[in-house]
Every structure is written in C-alpha cells, then in structure tokens.
C-alpha cells in the first residue's frame, strides 16, 4: 500500500513539475485550460493530442506523439491535453471522441485527426497541414 501511495505521489509531483515547467518528457508540452491560449500564441505550428488516462487507444497514440515531437523538433510543437481535467477545452473544440489530435497553424485549427492511427498516417497529416515542414 505504501509503495502504491509513493508511486501516486511521484506521478503527481512529476505532473506538477511538468505543468510548472511547461514541458514534459519527450518534448511534449502539457496543455491545460489556463495555458492553452499562451501556448497557441507562442507556437505557430502546434499539434495537440486530446486524451484521457482511461482511454486504451489514447495510450497507443501517446508514444507516437512523443516520437513525432522528437522528429519534428524545432519545426512543430506538440502538446497533450487531458480531457478529463480540461473539460472546458474539450467542449470548446467539440471533442466527442478521443484520441483527437488538433493541428493549429498560426493560431487557427487546420486539421483534426479523430482516432488512433498509425504513426505514418499522423505524420503525413502533420506534414500536409504545415506545408511540408518536418523530416
């Protein structure tokens, strides 16, 4: 029981530090209702993965987003938004199924990917949306 509590505390501390620092492991920014507008304004090419902890397909897409963040580093910024903790954002963008990946160019949504797709499919949509940026 103590090990389980320690693991929960460690995860929450990591999440808190990630939120404070505005970044997370893999180069993916944690985006929430409070930070969304500033993140959107600061990053002209932004990909946001709307997900939830309990969502199996979301857990499959998560590592893909981290890999793509590394591949597109310097060209495209990647973020993750927990829909359970940020229901206002999910409602604002009409998220009715997760994972939903929204692509923003210069503050405007330019594409939406709903569901768990293979890495190459997501990569191709990102490349198309941002005019061939990336590797």
C-alpha positions as CSV (number, residue, x, y, z in Angstrom):
1,X,0.0,0.0,0.0
2,X,2.8,2.4,0.9
3,X,4.6,1.7,-2.5
4,X,1.3,2.4,-4.3
5,X,1.0,5.8,-2.4
6,X,4.6,6.6,-3.2
7,X,4.0,5.9,-6.9
8,X,0.9,8.1,-6.9
9,X,2.8,10.9,-5.1
10,X,5.7,10.6,-7.5
11,X,3.4,10.8,-10.6
12,X,1.6,13.8,-9.2
13,X,4.8,15.6,-8.4
14,X,6.1,14.8,-11.9
15,X,2.9,16.1,-13.4
16,X,3.1,19.3,-11.3
17,X,6.7,19.9,-12.3
18,X,5.8,19.3,-15.9
19,X,2.9,21.8,-15.7
20,X,5.2,24.4,-13.9
21,X,8.0,24.0,-16.4
22,X,5.6,23.9,-19.4
23,X,7.2,20.8,-20.9
24,X,7.3,17.1,-20.3
25,X,9.3,14.0,-21.2
26,X,9.6,13.6,-24.9
27,X,9.4,17.3,-25.7
28,X,5.6,17.3,-25.5
29,X,4.1,20.3,-23.6
30,X,1.3,19.7,-21.1
31,X,-1.6,21.9,-22.2
32,X,-4.4,22.9,-20.0
33,X,-7.3,25.4,-19.9
34,X,-5.1,28.1,-18.2
35,X,-2.1,27.7,-20.6
36,X,-3.8,26.9,-23.9
37,X,-4.1,30.5,-25.3
38,X,-0.5,31.3,-24.4
39,X,0.8,28.1,-25.9
40,X,-1.2,28.6,-29.0
41,X,0.1,32.2,-29.4
42,X,3.7,31.1,-28.8
43,X,3.8,28.2,-31.2
44,X,2.9,28.9,-34.9
45,X,2.7,25.2,-35.6
46,X,1.0,23.3,-32.8
47,X,-0.3,19.7,-32.6
48,X,-2.4,19.0,-29.5
49,X,-3.4,15.4,-28.5
50,X,-6.6,15.4,-26.6
51,X,-6.6,12.2,-24.5
52,X,-7.6,10.6,-21.2
53,X,-5.8,8.2,-18.8
54,X,-8.5,5.5,-19.1
55,X,-8.6,5.5,-22.9
56,X,-6.8,2.5,-24.4
57,X,-6.4,4.0,-27.9
58,X,-5.0,7.2,-26.3
59,X,-2.3,5.1,-24.6
60,X,-1.4,3.7,-28.1
61,X,-1.2,7.2,-29.6
62,X,0.8,8.7,-26.7
63,X,4.2,7.2,-27.7
64,X,3.6,8.1,-31.3
65,X,3.1,11.7,-30.4
66,X,6.3,11.7,-28.4
67,X,8.2,10.1,-31.3
68,X,6.8,12.7,-33.7
69,X,7.6,15.5,-31.3
70,X,11.3,14.4,-31.5
71,X,11.2,14.1,-35.3
72,X,9.6,17.5,-35.8
73,X,11.6,19.2,-33.0
74,X,12.2,22.8,-34.0
75,X,9.5,22.9,-36.6
76,X,6.3,21.8,-34.9
77,X,5.4,21.9,-31.2
78,X,3.4,19.0,-29.7
79,X,1.1,19.2,-26.7
80,X,-1.1,16.9,-24.7
81,X,-4.4,17.9,-23.1
82,X,-6.1,15.6,-20.6
83,X,-9.8,15.9,-21.5
84,X,-11.0,14.8,-18.0
85,X,-9.0,17.6,-16.3
86,X,-9.8,20.2,-19.0
87,X,-13.4,19.6,-20.0
88,X,-13.9,23.2,-20.9
89,X,-11.3,23.0,-23.7
90,X,-12.7,19.7,-24.9
91,X,-16.2,21.2,-25.1
92,X,-14.8,24.4,-26.8
93,X,-13.2,22.3,-29.6
94,X,-16.1,19.8,-29.9
95,X,-14.1,16.8,-28.7
96,X,-16.6,14.0,-28.7
97,X,-14.2,11.1,-29.2
98,X,-10.6,10.5,-28.1
99,X,-7.9,10.5,-29.0
100,X,-8.5,13.6,-31.0
101,X,-5.4,15.4,-32.4
102,X,-5.9,19.0,-33.4
103,X,-3.4,20.8,-35.7
104,X,-3.1,24.6,-35.4
105,X,-1.2,26.9,-37.8
106,X,-0.7,30.5,-36.7
107,X,-3.5,30.1,-34.1
108,X,-6.1,28.6,-36.5
109,X,-7.1,25.0,-36.5
110,X,-6.2,23.5,-39.8
111,X,-6.9,19.8,-39.3
112,X,-8.4,17.3,-36.9
113,X,-7.5,13.6,-36.6
114,X,-10.0,11.5,-34.6
115,X,-9.0,8.1,-33.5
116,X,-5.8,6.0,-33.2
117,X,-3.9,5.9,-36.5
118,X,-0.5,4.6,-37.3
119,X,2.5,6.9,-36.9
120,X,3.0,7.3,-40.7
121,X,-0.6,8.4,-41.2
122,X,-0.4,11.0,-38.4
123,X,3.0,12.2,-39.7
124,X,1.6,12.6,-43.2
125,X,-1.3,14.7,-42.0
126,X,1.0,16.9,-40.0
127,X,3.4,17.4,-42.9
128,X,0.5,18.2,-45.2
129,X,-1.1,20.6,-42.7
130,X,2.1,22.6,-42.2
131,X,3.3,22.8,-45.8
132,X,6.0,20.1,-45.8
133,X,7.7,21.1,-42.6
134,X,9.3,18.4,-40.6
135,X,11.6,15.5,-41.6
